[in-house]
Amino acid sequence: MLEKKRLFLAVNLGVASTRRIADAIAKMRATAERRELRVGWVPPANLHVTLKFLGWSSADVVEAVRDRVLVAIAGMKGFELQARGAGGFPSDGNARVLWVGLADPAGVLAPLAERIDGQMAELGFPREARPFQPHVTIGRVKEGQGSGEVLAPWKQADFGTSRIREVVLYESFTKSTGSEYMAQFRVPFARPERQTREVEADKDSEDTDGGQQP
């Protein structure tokens, strides 16, 4: 019997933005407890931006997924995302999912998700039926009312800007303490031209200054 893995493709925000979101979650949690709103909060280590949820898949598909991600991001450079505001699905006042929003100044994230969706369809994964909505899930409401009050102070919050440098395939494990994610592979975007020039300049300097072989 083939091993199965629960997989999804994602990008990650930077450390500073993740910490700001985690601090906001801690304050939201206190408000939710006062309102007797039961929420399954996402731990800081699990905060991410989902590009494509693959679900239960054969373990032997991982390499094929990696090859398709390489095709999807070919020629793409890293880009910036701004984490801003908070809200809920299907609505702030009656939320089942709580999220932090994302601004994408370069307009890269949605086309990236579409490219990946197309490549995964070639492997037999169903295409997404709904338009891509970029967000970071921060919690799932289990019971109670009052999500609007929890979200209200964070509607216009600025959680900072992150440089997106890679696409990651994660395996999700469900444990008694909650979900844990383990990276199966990381595929980096091409370096921006400025960074590439800086790396090459550093190498040239080492070659001329350092020269001798050990």
C-alpha positions in Angstrom: 0.0 0.0 0.0 1.4 3.4 -1.0 2.2 5.9 1.7 -0.1 9.0 1.7 0.8 12.5 2.6 -1.4 15.5 3.2 0.2 18.2 1.1 0.0 21.9 0.3 2.1 24.5 -1.5 2.7 27.8 0.2 4.9 30.9 0.6 6.0 32.3 3.9 6.0 35.8 5.3 9.2 37.3 6.9 10.0 36.9 10.6 9.1 40.5 11.5 5.6 40.3 10.0 5.0 36.9 11.5 5.9 38.2 15.0 3.5 41.1 14.6 0.7 38.8 13.5 1.5 36.5 16.5 1.3 39.5 18.9 -2.1 40.4 17.4 -3.3 36.9 17.8 -2.4 36.9 21.5 -4.5 40.0 22.0 -7.4 38.7 19.8 -7.3 35.5 21.9 -7.9 37.5 25.1 -10.9 39.3 23.5 -12.3 36.0 22.2 -12.1 34.5 25.7 -14.0 37.4 27.2 -16.7 36.9 24.6 -16.6 33.1 25.2 -15.8 32.6 21.6 -13.9 29.3 21.1 -11.2 29.7 18.4 -8.6 27.3 17.2 -5.7 29.7 16.8 -2.9 29.1 14.3 0.5 28.9 16.1 3.2 31.4 14.8 5.2 28.6 13.3 2.3 27.5 11.1 1.4 31.0 9.7 1.7 30.9 5.9 0.1 31.9 2.6 -1.5 28.9 0.8 -1.0 28.7 -2.9 -2.6 25.3 -3.6 -4.0 22.7 -1.3 -3.2 19.2 -2.7 -4.8 17.1 0.0 -4.0 13.4 0.6 -1.6 12.3 -2.1 0.8 9.4 -2.8 4.3 10.1 -1.4 5.8 9.3 -4.8 4.2 12.5 -6.2 6.5 14.8 -4.4 9.2 14.9 -7.0 6.7 15.4 -9.8 5.2 18.3 -7.9 8.7 19.8 -7.5 9.3 19.6 -11.2 6.0 21.3 -11.9 6.7 24.1 -9.5 10.0 24.7 -11.2 8.1 25.1 -14.4 5.5 27.4 -12.8 8.1 29.8 -11.3 10.6 29.7 -14.2 12.0 33.2 -14.7 10.1 34.7 -11.7 12.0 36.8 -9.2 11.2 37.2 -5.5 8.6 39.8 -4.7 7.1 41.7 -1.7 3.8 41.2 0.1 2.3 43.6 2.7 0.3 42.1 5.5 -2.5 44.5 6.3 -5.8 44.3 8.2 -7.9 41.4 9.5 -11.2 40.0 8.6 -13.3 36.8 8.5 -14.9 34.4 6.1 -17.8 34.5 5.3 -18.2 37.8 7.2 -16.5 39.6 10.0 -19.5 39.4 12.3 -20.2 35.7 11.7 -16.8 34.4 10.9 -15.8 30.8 10.7 -12.3 31.6 9.5 -10.2 34.6 10.8 -7.5 36.0 8.5 -4.9 38.7 8.0 -5.1 40.3 4.6 -2.3 40.7 2.0 -1.5 43.6 -0.4 0.5 42.6 -3.5 1.9 45.8 -5.0 3.6 44.0 -7.9 0.6 41.9 -8.7 2.5 38.6 -8.6 0.8 36.4 -6.1 -2.5 35.7 -7.9 -0.8 34.9 -11.3 1.7 32.6 -9.4 -1.2 30.7 -7.8 -2.8 30.4 -11.2 0.4 29.1 -12.8 0.8 26.5 -10.0 -2.9 25.5 -10.2 -2.4 24.9 -14.0 0.7 22.8 -13.4 -0.9 20.8 -10.6 -3.9 20.1 -12.9 -1.4 18.5 -15.3 -0.7 16.0 -12.5 -4.3 15.3 -12.0 -5.1 17.6 -9.1 -8.5 19.3 -9.5 -8.4 23.0 -10.5 -9.6 25.6 -8.0 -13.3 26.4 -8.4 -13.1 29.8 -6.7 -11.0 32.8 -7.4 -7.7 33.0 -5.4 -8.1 35.2 -2.3 -4.7 35.9 -0.8 -4.7 35.8 3.0 -3.1 34.3 6.1 -5.4 32.1 8.1 -5.0 33.0 11.8 -7.8 31.0 13.4 -10.9 28.9 13.0 -14.0 29.6 15.0 -15.4 26.5 16.7 -18.2 27.9 18.8 -19.8 31.2 19.9 -20.4 34.7 18.5 -18.4 37.9 18.7 -15.9 37.6 15.9 -16.6 41.2 14.8 -15.5 42.5 18.2 -12.3 40.4 18.1 -11.4 41.7 14.6 -12.4 45.3 14.9 -9.2 46.7 16.4 -7.1 45.1 13.6 -9.1 46.1 10.5 -6.5 48.6 9.4 -3.5 47.2 11.2 -0.1 47.2 9.4 1.8 44.0 10.0 4.8 44.9 7.7 6.3 44.0 4.4 7.9 40.6 3.6 10.2 39.6 0.7 8.9 36.3 -0.7 11.9 34.2 -1.7 10.6 30.6 -2.3 7.7 28.3 -2.8 7.5 25.5 -0.2 5.7 22.1 -0.3 4.5 21.2 3.2 3.3 18.0 4.6 0.6 18.5 7.3 0.4 16.2 10.3 -2.6 16.2 12.7 -1.6 15.6 16.3 -3.5 15.9 19.6 -1.7 19.3 20.1 -2.7 20.6 16.7 -1.3 20.5 13.2 2.4 20.4 12.4 4.0 21.2 9.1 7.1 19.7 7.6 8.8 21.0 4.5 9.2 18.5 1.7 11.1 20.8 -0.6 11.8 24.5 -1.1 12.1 26.1 -4.6 13.7 29.5 -4.6 12.8 32.3 -7.0 15.5 33.9 -9.1 17.5 36.6 -7.3 16.7 40.2 -8.3 19.3 41.5 -10.6 20.7 43.9 -8.0 21.3 41.0 -5.6 22.9 39.0 -8.3 25.3 41.8 -9.2 26.2 42.2 -5.5 27.0 38.4 -5.1 29.1 38.5 -8.3 31.0 41.6 -7.1 31.7 39.9 -3.8 33.0 36.8 -5.6 35.2 38.9 -7.8 36.6 40.6 -4.8 37.4 37.3 -3.1 39.1 36.1 -6.3 41.4 39.1 -6.6 42.1 39.6 -2.9 42.1 36.1 -1.6 43.4 34.1 -4.3 45.5 31.2 -2.9 44.1 27.7 -2.9 44.4 25.9 0.5 
